[in-house]
């Protein structure tokens, strides 16, 4: 009994440490203490704990060999692509950063899948700390949004830092919503769906955290669609098609309206006004202009369509210089297409995009096949992956978005554990008749 308790504690501690490492560089209070030191310490301790737990992790890995094969194929392509197309212009440390940190956080995610309750509770805890800071600022100074941007609610004192708070806060709150749905009972979920959830979504709209707002809505739609898929494949497909068409039509109508809206408030901080201003503004640094410019290059240079231009080349083409790895970011590291799939197409071509798409979609297909066997906690883990995947296509970069690899590996780890449980059940059911047969032989 004590051995099992110790194993559970070890799994919980490992999940707590690996989650801390994954969020160390983005959790705002850590920046006041020293996020780099926390990141390094948590990563080192997490790696040591993973080594201690290596046997069950190896067993899990054996159940998802096809994922490991696709993953290996994709990263081999990244290496070859870099060596042939990028090396003369991009530091080798950029490639090393991709390989080291992506591998590290995929291993961390795999280990975290063994104790999802700890992960979800930590996500809720992070959101609670953010909420306390926000309420404290609101009580002391009033409106959070003044002069068209979210104010320094954490007291950093550097405008270059707190001007992007809305993205960070939205990301943490979005994951906390999914964590709460995973840990709550069915009755509480129904109550929260009509009370707390609308308030959080309105708050995200208020602070103009558009990426998190879209990501959390898509994650919940995926969750509901998967629940419906379990009951009726036909109804689920009809629902997805209907939602897709509705979103496409609404987006088109909104875009046409935004182009001709002359009464938009030039300083309104809300998400709708900000989006309208960005649609009307030809500033090349805005996201829509970045996407249009990147896609134009892809479409007008067919000779580079198959294998791309080289890993890390995008910021060089933009005139920002070469990027470098996480521990030594450069000006070029800040310049990226804000869409991880578009960036993959631009730098590694159709071949890279195809492998990356298979890598990211495969766990979702596996999840749908076993959705009825998932607990609410496991469903929340998969939904968190959907959240990070959607976020990465709205404001992500391939080289530094290791949270995507973290939650990707969590989802794959959930599948591996389910396959292990199914294999154990199969062995037990096949062993029982044989045991009964031997007993009958002895009785005869």
N, C-alpha and C positions, 0 to 999 in steps of 0.2 A: 504493500500500500504506500509506504513512504517513498519507494522508488518511483511510483507513478506520480506522486505529488511533486517530487523533485523534477521530474521530466516536464510536468505542466508548468512549473515555475520557470524552468529554463526556457521553455518556448515563449512564455510571457515576457520574460526579461529580454530575450533576443528580439522579439517583435517591438518592444518599447525602444530599445537602443537603435535598431535599424530604422524605425520610423523617425526617431529624432535626427538621425543622420540625413534621411531623405528630405526633411523639412528645415534643416538647420540654416540653410542659406536664404530661405524665404520667410521664416517666422520672424516677424519684425522685432519683438522684444529681445531676441537673441543678438540682434545687431547692436544693441546697447551694451551687451556684455562682451561680445566678441564672437561673431557667428563663425568665422573661419576656424578658431580654436575649438569651438563646439563641434563643428563639422568634422574636423580632423580626429578629435578624440572619439566621437561617436562612431565614425567609420572604422577606426582601428579596433575599438572594443567590439563592434558588430562583426568585423572580419574574424576576430578571435572566437567569438561565440559561434559563428557559422562553422568554423573548423571543428569545434567541439561537437556540433550537431550534424556533422557531415554525413554520417551513415543514413539517417532517415531522408536527408536531402538527396543523396545519391539514388535512393530507392524511389523517391518521387520523380526524379529526373528520368528514370528508366520508363516511367509511364507516359511520358510526353516526348518520346524520341523524335517524332516528326516535327515538333516545334523546334527542338534543338537543331535539327537538320536544316530547316529553313533559315533559322537565325544564323547558323554558321555560314550558309550560302550568302546571305545578305551582307554580313560583315566582311567576308572574304572579298566580295565585290567592292565594298567601301575601301578596303586596303589596296586592292589592285588599282581602283580608280584613282586613289590619292597618289600612288607611286608613279602612275603613268601621266596623269593630267595635272596634278596639283603641286607635286613636290618642289618644282623650281620656284614657286611663288608663295607657298604656304608653309609655315614652320611644321616640322614633324611632330612637335608637341601638340598641335591641334588634333592630329590623328590619334596620338597616344591618349589624349584626353577623352576622345570619343570612345575608344576601345576600353580603357581602364574604368571610367566612370559608368558607362553603360553596362559593362559586365558586372561591376560591383553592385550596382543598384538592382540589376535583374536578380542577382543572387540574394540580395537583401529582401526583395519582394517575395521571392520563393520561400524564404525562411519566415517572413511575416504572415504568409498564408496559413501557417500552422496555428496562429493565435490571432484570429481576426477581431475578437472582442477587444483586445488591447488596442489594436489599430483604431477601431471606431471610437473607443472611449478617449483616446488621445486627440482625435480630430474634434470631438465635442469639447474637450478641454481647451484646445487652442482657440476655438470659436468663442468660448466663454471668456477667455482672457481678452480677446479682441472686443467683445461686447462691453466688458467692464471699462476698458479704456475709452470706448466711444461714448458710453453713458456719462463717464466722468467729464469728458470734454464738453458734451452737450449741456450738462448741468452748470458747468463753470462759465462757458462762453456762448452757449446758445446754438445757433444754426451751424451744422457741420459744413454746409456748402455755401460759400460766399465768394463773390468775384469770379464765379465760373469754374471753381475747382474745389476739391475736398481739402480741408485744412489739415494742419499738422496735429492730428489727434494723438499721436504717440510722443510728441515733443522731440522730434529729431533735430529741428532747427535748420535743416538743409532743404531748400525748395526743390532741388534736383532729385531728392529722395522722396519727399512726401507728396510730390505731384502725381506719383504713380500708386499711391496708397489704395485707390479705388480698385485696382486690379488685384492686388494682394488680398485685401479684405474680402472681395467678392469670391476669390478662389477658396479661401478658408471657410467662409460661410456656406458656399455651395457644397463642399465636401461634408461639412457638418450636418447639412440637411439630409444627405444620403445616410450618414452615420446614424442620425436620430431615427430615421425610418427603419434602419436595420436592427436597432436595439429595442425599439418600442414594440409593444403588443399590438395586435390587430385593432383593438378598440381605440387605443391611443393614436394609431396611424390615421384612422378615420376622422377623429376629432382634429388632429393636427393639420390634415389636408384642407380643412375649411377654416382654420384659425391661424395657426403659426405660419404655415407655408405661404399664404398670400402676403403676410406682413413682410417676410424675408424677401420675397420676390419684388415687392414694392420698394423695399429698402435698397436692393441691388439696382433697381431702376433709378432710384433717387440719387445714388452716388455715381451713377453712370458706369457701373461695372457690367458692361454689355456682354463681354465674353463669358463671364461666370453665369449671368442670367440665362443666356442661350444654352450653355453647357448643362446647367442643372435642369432646365426644362427638357432638353433632349434625353438626359439620363433618366428622368422620371417617365418620359414617354417610352423609352426602351424597357424599363421595368414593367410598366403596365402592358406593353405590347407582348413581352415575354410571358407574363401571366395569362394573357388572352391566348397566346400561341399554344399554351399547354392545353387549353380547352378546345380551341378551334383554330386550325391553321388558316382556314379560309377567312374567318372574321378578322384575324390578326393582319393578314395581308391587305384586306380591304381597308382596315383602319390605317395602316401605314401609308398606303397609296393616297387615301383621303387627306391625311395630315400633310403629306408631301405636296400634294396639289394645292391645298389651302395655304401652306407656307409660301410656295412659289408665286401664287396669285397675289397674296398679300404683300410680298416683297416687291413684286413688280409695280403694284399700285402705289405702294409707299415711295418707291424710287421716283416714279413719275410725279407724285405730289411734291416730294422734296426738291426736285429740280426747279419747280415753279413757285415754291413758297417764299414770298418776299417779306413775310411778317415774322420770321423766326427771330427770337431774342438772341442777340449777339453774345450775351453773357450767361444765358440760362445753362445750368450745370447738368440738367437731367439728360438721360440717355437718348431720348427722342430728338430733343433740340440739338444735342451734340452731333448725332448721326446726320441730321439734315444739314448742319453746317459743313460737315466733312464731305457730304455728297456735292455740295455747291462749291467747295473750296478746291482749287487745282494744286494746292501745296503738294509737292512731290514726296514729302515726308509722311503724309497721311496714308492710312492702310489701304484704302481703295485705290489710290494712285500707285502704291507699291505693288499691289496684286496685278493691276492693269499693265504696269511696266514690265514686271517679271514674265507675265504670260505672253506679252508681245514679243519679248526676246525668244522665248521658247518656240513660239509659232513661226517666227520669221527666220529661224536658223535651223532648218530641218537636218542639216548635217550633224548637229550635236544632239539630236533628239534621242538616239538609241542609248548612248552611254553618258550623256551630259557633258558638263564643262569641267568637272573636277570638284571634289569635296573641299569646301572653304573658299570657292572662287567667287561666290555671289557678292560679298562685300568689296572685293577687289574690282569687280565690274561696276559697282556703284561708286567707286572712287574713295572708299573709306580705308583701304589698305587690308592687309591679311589679318584674319582672326587668329586667336591663340587659344590655349586651353583654359579650363575653368579657373585655375589658380593664378593665371597671368592674363586676364582679359585685356584686349586692346580696343582701339576705336572701331576696328573692323568687326569685333565680336558683338558690338551693339547694333550692327546693321544686318538684318535678315528679312526674309520675305513675309514673316508673320503667318506662315502656313506651312506646317511640317511636310505635308504631301507635295505642295508646290515646290518647296525647297529641295525635296528629294528628287523630283522630276528635273529641276533645273540643274542640279549638280551631279546626279548619277544616272539621269536619263530614264527612259521607259523601263529598262531592265531593272534598275534600282527601285523605281516606283512600284513595279509589279511585285518584287520580292518583299518590299516594305509593307505593301497593302495586304499581301497574304499573311505576313507576320502579325499584323495588327488586327486583322479580321478573323483569323483562325480561332482565337480564344472565344470570340463572341458566338461563332457558329457552334463550337463545342458546348458553350454555356446553354444555348437554346435547346440542345438535345437533352440536357440533364436538368433543365430549369425546375421541373417538378420535384426533383430530389434535393434541391438547394434549400437551406434554411434562410431566414430573413437576413442573417448576418452575412452569409455567402452571397446573397443577391445584392446586398449593399456593396460588397467588395467589387463585384462585377460592374455595378452601376458607377462606382467611383472611377473605374477604368474608363468607362464610356465618357464620364465627365472630363477626365484629363485628355482623352483622345480628341474630343470636340474642342476643348480649350486650345490644344496644340495646333488645331487648324484655324484658329482665330487669332492667336498671338504667340505661337510657339516657334522654337528653333531646334533643329535636329541635334546639334552638337551639345547644347546645354540643358535640354529638357529631359533630365534623368528621372523626373517624377513620372513621366510617361512610361519609361522602362520599369520603374518600380511597381506601378499599378498593373502594367501588362503582365509582369511576372507573378504578381499576386493572383490575377485571374487564372493564369496557367497553373499555378500552384493549387488553386481550388480544384481545378479539373483533375490534376494528378492525384490529389487526396481522394476524390470521388472514385477514380479508376482503381485506386488501391483498395478502397472499401468494397467496391463491386467484386474485385478479384477475391478478396477474403470471404465474402458472402458465397461466391460460387464454389470455392474450395470447401466451405463448411457444408453446403447443400449436397455436394457430390460425395463428400466423405461420410455423411450420415447413413445413406443406404448401404454402403460397403460395410460400415461398422455393424449395422443390424444384420446383414447377411452372415458375417462372421459369428455373431452371437447365436444365430439360428443353427449354424453348423455345429457349434460346440454343444448346443442343447440337444441336437439330434443324436 
